[in-house]
Amino acid sequence: MGYSNIKFDDNSKFLVTGAAGFIGSNLVETLCEMGYKVIGLDDFSNGLVSNIDRLKEKYDFEFINGTIEDIEVCREACRGVDYILHQAAWGSVPRSMEMPIKYNKVNVDGTLNMLEAARENNVKRFVYASSSSVYGDNETLPKKVGQEGSVLSPYAMTKKINEYYADLFYKIYNLPTIGLRYFNVFGRYQNPNGNYAAVIPKFVKALIENRDAIIYGDGTQSRDFTYIENVIEANLKACLSDEKSFGRAYNVAYGEKFTINQVLESMCKELNVSFKPKYSNARKGDIKHSLADIDETKNLLGYNPTWNFENGFKETIEWYKNNL
């Protein structure tokens, strides 16, 4: 693993917000496995109780059932914490089109609450989840930090504002902030249920249940799919990065792209089912192509992703076969 040799002080304490979610629960699990003190924060508005129950069965960590919309909850969670991995947010571009006010309350106001609580408690690093959606309508590939276009959804806008606030908190208050622009993360524990589930778990569930896998658009749109292990590595290495990395955002991906048609076709082969996609109308707010330039992430964070799409994809399909 790209983070197997990463070491923190023995008494280091981590706060993971969104701990009941896909990425958050994986981070909690990794940190507990490494032997560090962990606090998880979630209100289960999107995360799963089963994720926390699963973790509680194996590890001794503190869990706070609360929302980042409440500044006092954020303050309580940040007390005595060295590192914050802020994953809590409402995701999904299409859902944000329907609920822009809710997205602003959680993703913008909630993140501002967390930044303020982190500042008050003098944390060593504030690492937060951003998104490739901030690149908006800029069609240039690969996507490079500093070459963003106009955002195409309320979700993307909230992530862009998060980056502005994080940069401001570093410049004004000297809070060491680092943003991670995730590119289509996938892997174990990703929820396949609901109208707004991510494409890979949604496809797997449909195929295993012998249902049509629906592709929005013609399937030629491409994504830089990023396996969860690479995301964990980026979060941990961001916690150890030096001052020249602060106040900025970084692409977190592998640096290769595949079309949605290719992903579904590969999945059909893995599951030994016929390739019969069902196409529907393209969704508003979705970008056409996504491919990350990760040179700056490598240079300034020491990021070195070791899981390419093929290897991560096989691990993920195997996990779903055993857990759906």
C-alpha positions as a Markdown table, in Angstrom:
| # | Residue | x | y | z |
|---|---|---|---|---|
| 1 | Met | 0.0 | 0.0 | 0.0 |
| 2 | Gly | 1.2 | 3.5 | -0.7 |
| 3 | Tyr | 0.7 | 4.5 | 2.9 |
| 4 | Ser | 2.1 | 1.4 | 4.8 |
| 5 | Asn | 5.2 | 3.3 | 5.8 |
| 6 | Ile | 3.5 | 6.5 | 6.9 |
| 7 | Lys | 4.1 | 7.3 | 10.6 |
| 8 | Phe | 2.7 | 9.8 | 13.0 |
| 9 | Asp | 3.5 | 10.5 | 16.6 |
| 10 | Asp | 2.1 | 7.6 | 18.7 |
| 11 | Asn | -0.4 | 9.9 | 20.6 |
| 12 | Ser | -1.7 | 11.5 | 17.4 |
| 13 | Lys | -5.5 | 12.1 | 17.3 |
| 14 | Phe | -7.5 | 12.2 | 14.2 |
| 15 | Leu | -11.0 | 13.5 | 13.5 |
| 16 | Val | -12.8 | 12.1 | 10.5 |
| 17 | Thr | -16.0 | 13.9 | 9.5 |
| 18 | Gly | -18.5 | 11.9 | 7.4 |
| 19 | Ala | -17.2 | 8.8 | 9.2 |
| 20 | Ala | -20.3 | 6.8 | 8.3 |
| 21 | Gly | -19.8 | 7.4 | 4.6 |
| 22 | Phe | -17.9 | 5.5 | 2.0 |
| 23 | Ile | -14.6 | 7.4 | 2.1 |
| 24 | Gly | -14.9 | 8.4 | 5.8 |
| 25 | Ser | -15.4 | 4.8 | 7.0 |
| 26 | Asn | -12.4 | 3.6 | 5.0 |
| 27 | Leu | -10.3 | 6.4 | 6.6 |
| 28 | Val | -11.5 | 5.5 | 10.1 |
| 29 | Glu | -10.7 | 1.8 | 9.5 |
| 30 | Thr | -7.2 | 2.6 | 8.2 |
| 31 | Leu | -6.3 | 4.9 | 11.0 |
| 32 | Cys | -7.6 | 2.4 | 13.6 |
| 33 | Glu | -5.6 | -0.4 | 11.9 |
| 34 | Met | -2.6 | 1.9 | 12.2 |
| 35 | Gly | -3.2 | 2.2 | 15.9 |
| 36 | Tyr | -4.1 | 5.9 | 16.2 |
| 37 | Lys | -6.8 | 7.6 | 18.2 |
| 38 | Val | -9.8 | 8.4 | 16.1 |
| 39 | Ile | -13.0 | 10.4 | 16.5 |
| 40 | Gly | -15.7 | 9.9 | 13.9 |
| 41 | Leu | -18.4 | 12.5 | 13.3 |
| 42 | Asp | -21.6 | 11.9 | 11.3 |
| 43 | Asp | -25.3 | 12.6 | 11.4 |
| 44 | Phe | -26.3 | 9.7 | 9.1 |
| 45 | Ser | -28.1 | 12.0 | 6.6 |
| 46 | Asn | -26.1 | 10.2 | 4.0 |
| 47 | Gly | -23.8 | 7.8 | 5.8 |
| 48 | Leu | -24.8 | 4.3 | 7.0 |
| 49 | Val | -25.4 | 3.2 | 10.5 |
| 50 | Ser | -24.0 | -0.2 | 9.4 |
| 51 | Asn | -20.7 | 1.4 | 8.6 |
| 52 | Ile | -20.3 | 2.6 | 12.2 |
| 53 | Asp | -21.6 | -0.7 | 13.7 |
| 54 | Arg | -19.1 | -2.6 | 11.6 |
| 55 | Leu | -16.2 | -0.4 | 12.7 |
| 56 | Lys | -17.3 | -0.5 | 16.4 |
| 57 | Glu | -17.3 | -4.3 | 16.3 |
| 58 | Lys | -13.5 | -4.3 | 15.5 |
| 59 | Tyr | -12.1 | -1.0 | 16.8 |
| 60 | Asp | -12.1 | 1.2 | 19.8 |
| 61 | Phe | -12.8 | 4.7 | 18.6 |
| 62 | Glu | -15.0 | 7.6 | 19.7 |
| 63 | Phe | -18.1 | 8.4 | 17.6 |
| 64 | Ile | -20.2 | 11.6 | 17.8 |
| 65 | Asn | -23.6 | 11.5 | 16.2 |
| 66 | Gly | -24.0 | 15.1 | 15.2 |
| 67 | Thr | -24.1 | 17.5 | 12.2 |
| 68 | Ile | -21.4 | 19.9 | 11.0 |
| 69 | Glu | -24.3 | 22.4 | 10.6 |
| 70 | Asp | -24.0 | 22.9 | 14.4 |
| 71 | Ile | -20.9 | 24.9 | 15.3 |
| 72 | Glu | -20.9 | 23.6 | 18.9 |
| 73 | Val | -20.8 | 20.0 | 17.6 |
| 74 | Cys | -17.8 | 20.9 | 15.5 |
| 75 | Arg | -16.1 | 22.6 | 18.5 |
| 76 | Glu | -16.7 | 19.5 | 20.6 |
| 77 | Ala | -15.4 | 17.2 | 17.9 |
| 78 | Cys | -12.2 | 19.2 | 17.4 |
| 79 | Arg | -11.0 | 19.4 | 21.0 |
| 80 | Gly | -7.6 | 17.9 | 21.4 |
| 81 | Val | -7.4 | 16.8 | 17.8 |
| 82 | Asp | -4.2 | 17.0 | 15.8 |
| 83 | Tyr | -5.4 | 16.2 | 12.3 |
| 84 | Ile | -8.8 | 16.7 | 10.7 |
| 85 | Leu | -9.9 | 14.7 | 7.6 |
| 86 | His | -13.1 | 16.5 | 6.6 |
| 87 | Gln | -15.2 | 14.3 | 4.4 |
| 88 | Ala | -18.7 | 15.3 | 5.5 |
| 89 | Ala | -20.8 | 16.7 | 2.7 |
| 90 | Trp | -23.8 | 16.1 | 0.6 |
| 91 | Gly | -22.6 | 14.6 | -2.7 |
| 92 | Ser | -24.2 | 14.1 | -6.2 |
| 93 | Val | -24.4 | 16.6 | -8.9 |
| 94 | Pro | -28.0 | 15.8 | -10.0 |
| 95 | Arg | -29.4 | 15.9 | -6.5 |
| 96 | Ser | -27.8 | 19.3 | -5.9 |
| 97 | Met | -29.8 | 20.6 | -8.8 |
| 98 | Glu | -32.9 | 19.8 | -6.9 |
| 99 | Met | -31.7 | 21.0 | -3.4 |
| 100 | Pro | -29.3 | 24.0 | -3.8 |
| 101 | Ile | -30.1 | 25.5 | -0.4 |
| 102 | Lys | -29.5 | 22.3 | 1.5 |
| 103 | Tyr | -26.2 | 21.8 | -0.3 |
| 104 | Asn | -25.1 | 25.3 | 0.7 |
| 105 | Lys | -26.1 | 24.8 | 4.3 |
| 106 | Val | -24.2 | 21.5 | 4.7 |
| 107 | Asn | -21.3 | 21.9 | 2.3 |
| 108 | Val | -20.5 | 25.6 | 2.7 |
| 109 | Asp | -21.8 | 26.5 | 6.1 |
| 110 | Gly | -20.8 | 23.2 | 7.6 |
| 111 | Thr | -17.3 | 23.4 | 6.2 |
| 112 | Leu | -17.0 | 27.0 | 7.5 |
| 113 | Asn | -18.0 | 25.7 | 10.9 |
| 114 | Met | -15.3 | 23.0 | 10.8 |
| 115 | Leu | -12.6 | 25.5 | 9.7 |
| 116 | Glu | -13.5 | 27.8 | 12.5 |
| 117 | Ala | -13.5 | 25.0 | 15.1 |
| 118 | Ala | -10.2 | 23.8 | 13.7 |
| 119 | Arg | -8.7 | 27.3 | 14.0 |
| 120 | Glu | -9.9 | 27.7 | 17.6 |
| 121 | Asn | -8.3 | 24.3 | 18.5 |
| 122 | Asn | -5.0 | 24.9 | 16.7 |
| 123 | Val | -5.0 | 21.7 | 14.7 |
| 124 | Lys | -1.9 | 20.6 | 12.8 |
| 125 | Arg | -3.6 | 20.0 | 9.5 |
| 126 | Phe | -7.1 | 20.5 | 8.1 |
| 127 | Val | -7.4 | 18.2 | 5.1 |
| 128 | Tyr | -10.7 | 18.4 | 3.3 |
| 129 | Ala | -12.5 | 16.8 | 0.4 |
| 130 | Ser | -13.0 | 18.9 | -2.7 |
| 131 | Ser | -14.1 | 17.6 | -6.1 |
| 132 | Ser | -13.1 | 17.4 | -9.8 |
| 133 | Ser | -16.4 | 19.1 | -10.5 |
| 134 | Val | -14.8 | 22.4 | -9.7 |
| 135 | Tyr | -13.3 | 22.3 | -13.2 |
| 136 | Gly | -16.7 | 22.9 | -14.6 |
| 137 | Asp | -17.0 | 23.8 | -18.3 |
| 138 | Asn | -13.2 | 23.9 | -19.0 |
| 139 | Glu | -12.8 | 21.1 | -21.5 |
| 140 | Thr | -9.0 | 21.1 | -21.4 |
| 141 | Leu | -7.4 | 17.7 | -20.6 |
| 142 | Pro | -5.7 | 16.8 | -18.4 |
| 143 | Lys | -7.3 | 18.9 | -15.6 |
| 144 | Lys | -4.7 | 21.1 | -14.0 |
| 145 | Val | -5.2 | 23.1 | -10.8 |
| 146 | Gly | -5.5 | 26.8 | -11.8 |
| 147 | Gln | -7.3 | 26.0 | -15.1 |
| 148 | Glu | -10.8 | 25.9 | -13.8 |
| 149 | Gly | -13.9 | 26.9 | -15.8 |
| 150 | Ser | -17.4 | 28.0 | -14.7 |
| 151 | Val | -19.0 | 25.4 | -12.4 |
| 152 | Leu | -22.0 | 23.6 | -13.7 |
| 153 | Ser | -23.9 | 22.6 | -10.6 |
| 154 | Pro | -24.7 | 23.8 | -7.0 |
| 155 | Tyr | -22.6 | 20.9 | -5.7 |
| 156 | Ala | -19.6 | 22.1 | -7.7 |
| 157 | Met | -20.1 | 25.6 | -6.5 |
| 158 | Thr | -20.1 | 24.5 | -2.8 |
| 159 | Lys | -16.8 | 22.7 | -3.4 |
| 160 | Lys | -15.3 | 25.8 | -5.1 |
| 161 | Ile | -16.4 | 28.0 | -2.2 |
| 162 | Asn | -14.8 | 25.5 | 0.3 |
| 163 | Glu | -11.5 | 25.9 | -1.5 |
| 164 | Tyr | -11.8 | 29.7 | -1.3 |
| 165 | Tyr | -12.5 | 29.6 | 2.4 |
| 166 | Ala | -9.7 | 27.1 | 3.1 |
| 167 | Asp | -7.2 | 29.3 | 1.3 |
| 168 | Leu | -8.5 | 32.3 | 3.2 |
| 169 | Phe | -8.2 | 30.6 | 6.6 |
| 170 | Tyr | -4.6 | 29.7 | 5.8 |
| 171 | Lys | -3.7 | 33.3 | 4.7 |
| 172 | Ile | -5.5 | 35.1 | 7.5 |
| 173 | Tyr | -5.3 | 32.6 | 10.4 |
| 174 | Asn | -2.3 | 30.4 | 9.4 |
| 175 | Leu | -4.5 | 27.3 | 9.6 |
| 176 | Pro | -2.7 | 24.6 | 7.5 |
| 177 | Thr | -5.4 | 23.6 | 5.0 |
| 178 | Ile | -5.1 | 21.2 | 2.1 |
| 179 | Gly | -7.9 | 20.4 | -0.4 |
| 180 | Leu | -8.1 | 17.1 | -2.2 |
| 181 | Arg | -10.0 | 17.2 | -5.5 |
| 182 | Tyr | -11.3 | 13.6 | -5.8 |
| 183 | Phe | -11.9 | 12.2 | -9.2 |
| 184 | Asn | -14.7 | 9.5 | -9.2 |
| 185 | Val | -13.7 | 7.5 | -6.2 |
| 186 | Phe | -14.8 | 3.8 | -6.0 |
| 187 | Gly | -14.2 | 0.8 | -3.9 |
| 188 | Arg | -15.4 | -1.3 | -0.9 |
| 189 | Tyr | -18.3 | 0.0 | 1.2 |
| 190 | Gln | -19.5 | 2.4 | -1.5 |
| 191 | Asn | -23.3 | 2.4 | -1.2 |
| 192 | Pro | -25.0 | 1.0 | -4.4 |
| 193 | Asn | -28.5 | 2.0 | -3.3 |
| 194 | Gly | -30.6 | 5.0 | -4.2 |
| 195 | Asn | -31.2 | 7.2 | -7.2 |
| 196 | Tyr | -27.9 | 9.1 | -6.7 |
| 197 | Ala | -25.6 | 6.2 | -6.2 |
| 198 | Ala | -22.2 | 6.4 | -8.0 |
| 199 | Val | -21.9 | 4.6 | -11.3 |
| 200 | Ile | -19.7 | 1.6 | -10.4 |
| 201 | Pro | -21.7 | 0.3 | -7.4 |
| 202 | Lys | -25.0 | 1.1 | -9.2 |
| 203 | Phe | -23.9 | -1.0 | -12.3 |
| 204 | Val | -22.7 | -3.9 | -10.1 |
| 205 | Lys | -25.9 | -4.0 | -8.1 |
| 206 | Ala | -28.0 | -3.9 | -11.3 |
| 207 | Leu | -26.0 | -6.7 | -13.0 |
| 208 | Ile | -26.0 | -9.0 | -10.0 |
| 209 | Glu | -29.7 | -8.5 | -9.6 |
| 210 | Asn | -30.2 | -9.2 | -13.4 |
| 211 | Arg | -31.5 | -5.7 | -14.1 |
| 212 | Asp | -30.6 | -3.2 | -16.8 |
| 213 | Ala | -27.6 | -1.1 | -16.2 |
| 214 | Ile | -28.7 | 2.4 | -17.2 |
| 215 | Ile | -26.2 | 4.8 | -18.8 |
| 216 | Tyr | -27.0 | 8.5 | -18.9 |
| 217 | Gly | -26.0 | 9.9 | -22.3 |
| 218 | Asp | -24.3 | 7.8 | -25.0 |
| 219 | Gly | -21.6 | 6.3 | -22.7 |
| 220 | Thr | -18.7 | 7.9 | -24.5 |
| 221 | Gln | -18.2 | 10.3 | -21.6 |
| 222 | Ser | -15.0 | 9.4 | -19.7 |
| 223 | Arg | -13.8 | 9.5 | -16.1 |
| 224 | Asp | -10.5 | 9.2 | -14.2 |
| 225 | Phe | -11.8 | 6.5 | -11.8 |
| 226 | Thr | -9.8 | 6.5 | -8.6 |
| 227 | Tyr | -9.6 | 3.5 | -6.3 |
| 228 | Ile | -10.2 | 4.1 | -2.5 |
| 229 | Glu | -6.7 | 3.1 | -1.5 |
| 230 | Asn | -5.2 | 6.0 | -3.5 |
| 231 | Val | -7.6 | 8.4 | -1.7 |
| 232 | Ile | -6.5 | 7.1 | 1.7 |
| 233 | Glu | -2.9 | 7.6 | 0.8 |
| 234 | Ala | -3.5 | 11.2 | -0.3 |
| 235 | Asn | -5.3 | 12.0 | 2.9 |
| 236 | Leu | -2.5 | 10.6 | 5.1 |
| 237 | Lys | 0.3 | 12.2 | 3.1 |
| 238 | Ala | -1.5 | 15.5 | 3.1 |
| 239 | Cys | -1.3 | 15.4 | 6.9 |
| 240 | Leu | 2.5 | 15.2 | 6.8 |
| 241 | Ser | 3.1 | 17.7 | 4.0 |
| 242 | Asp | 5.1 | 20.9 | 4.6 |
| 243 | Glu | 4.2 | 24.5 | 4.5 |
| 244 | Lys | 4.6 | 25.0 | 0.7 |
| 245 | Ser | 1.6 | 22.8 | 0.2 |
| 246 | Phe | -0.8 | 24.7 | 2.5 |
| 247 | Gly | -3.8 | 26.8 | 1.3 |
| 248 | Arg | -4.1 | 24.9 | -2.0 |
| 249 | Ala | -6.1 | 22.1 | -3.6 |
| 250 | Tyr | -4.7 | 19.0 | -5.3 |
| 251 | Asn | -6.0 | 16.5 | -7.8 |
| 252 | Val | -6.4 | 13.0 | -6.4 |
| 253 | Ala | -6.7 | 10.4 | -9.1 |
| 254 | Tyr | -4.6 | 7.8 | -10.9 |
| 255 | Gly | -4.2 | 9.7 | -14.2 |
| 256 | Glu | -6.0 | 7.5 | -16.7 |
| 257 | Lys | -9.5 | 7.7 | -18.2 |
| 258 | Phe | -12.1 | 5.2 | -19.3 |
| 259 | Thr | -15.5 | 5.7 | -20.9 |
| 260 | Ile | -18.7 | 4.6 | -19.1 |
| 261 | Asn | -19.2 | 2.1 | -21.9 |
| 262 | Gln | -15.8 | 0.6 | -21.2 |
| 263 | Val | -16.5 | 0.4 | -17.5 |
| 264 | Leu | -19.8 | -1.4 | -18.0 |
| 265 | Glu | -18.3 | -3.8 | -20.6 |
| 266 | Ser | -15.4 | -4.7 | -18.3 |
| 267 | Met | -17.9 | -5.3 | -15.5 |
| 268 | Cys | -20.0 | -7.6 | -17.6 |
| 269 | Lys | -16.9 | -9.6 | -18.4 |
| 270 | Glu | -16.0 | -9.8 | -14.7 |
| 271 | Leu | -19.5 | -11.0 | -13.8 |
| 272 | Asn | -19.9 | -13.2 | -16.9 |
| 273 | Val | -23.0 | -11.5 | -18.2 |
| 274 | Ser | -23.9 | -10.1 | -21.6 |
| 275 | Phe | -23.2 | -6.5 | -22.4 |
| 276 | Lys | -26.6 | -4.9 | -23.0 |
| 277 | Pro | -26.5 | -1.2 | -21.8 |
| 278 | Lys | -29.7 | 0.8 | -21.6 |
| 279 | Tyr | -29.2 | 4.4 | -22.5 |
| 280 | Ser | -31.1 | 7.4 | -21.1 |
| 281 | Asn | -31.0 | 11.2 | -21.4 |
| 282 | Ala | -27.7 | 12.8 | -20.3 |
| 283 | Arg | -27.9 | 14.5 | -16.9 |
| 284 | Lys | -27.5 | 18.3 | -16.5 |
| 285 | Gly | -24.4 | 19.4 | -14.7 |
| 286 | Asp | -22.3 | 16.4 | -15.7 |
| 287 | Ile | -19.0 | 17.1 | -17.5 |
| 288 | Lys | -18.1 | 15.2 | -20.6 |
| 289 | His | -14.6 | 14.1 | -19.9 |
| 290 | Ser | -12.4 | 13.9 | -16.8 |
| 291 | Leu | -8.6 | 13.2 | -16.6 |
| 292 | Ala | -6.4 | 14.5 | -13.9 |
| 293 | Asp | -2.9 | 15.9 | -14.0 |
| 294 | Ile | -1.4 | 14.6 | -10.7 |
| 295 | Asp | 2.2 | 16.0 | -11.0 |
| 296 | Glu | 1.7 | 18.7 | -8.4 |
| 297 | Thr | 0.1 | 16.2 | -6.0 |
| 298 | Lys | 3.1 | 14.0 | -6.4 |
| 299 | Asn | 5.6 | 16.8 | -6.0 |
| 300 | Leu | 4.0 | 18.7 | -3.1 |
| 301 | Leu | 2.2 | 15.9 | -1.2 |
| 302 | Gly | 4.5 | 13.0 | -2.0 |
| 303 | Tyr | 1.4 | 11.2 | -3.5 |
| 304 | Asn | 2.3 | 8.1 | -5.4 |
| 305 | Pro | -0.8 | 6.1 | -6.3 |
| 306 | Thr | -0.1 | 2.4 | -6.6 |
| 307 | Trp | -3.6 | 1.1 | -7.5 |
| 308 | Asn | -4.5 | 1.5 | -11.2 |
| 309 | Phe | -8.1 | 1.2 | -12.4 |
| 310 | Glu | -7.8 | -2.5 | -13.4 |
| 311 | Asn | -6.5 | -3.7 | -10.1 |
| 312 | Gly | -8.9 | -1.6 | -8.0 |
| 313 | Phe | -11.8 | -2.6 | -10.3 |
| 314 | Lys | -11.2 | -6.3 | -9.8 |
| 315 | Glu | -10.9 | -5.9 | -6.0 |
| 316 | Thr | -14.1 | -3.9 | -6.0 |
| 317 | Ile | -16.2 | -6.3 | -8.1 |
| 318 | Glu | -15.0 | -9.2 | -5.8 |
| 319 | Trp | -16.0 | -7.2 | -2.7 |
| 320 | Tyr | -19.5 | -6.6 | -4.1 |
| 321 | Lys | -19.9 | -10.2 | -5.1 |
| 322 | Asn | -19.3 | -11.2 | -1.5 |
| 323 | Asn | -21.3 | -8.4 | 0.2 |
| 324 | Leu | -24.3 | -7.6 | -1.9 |
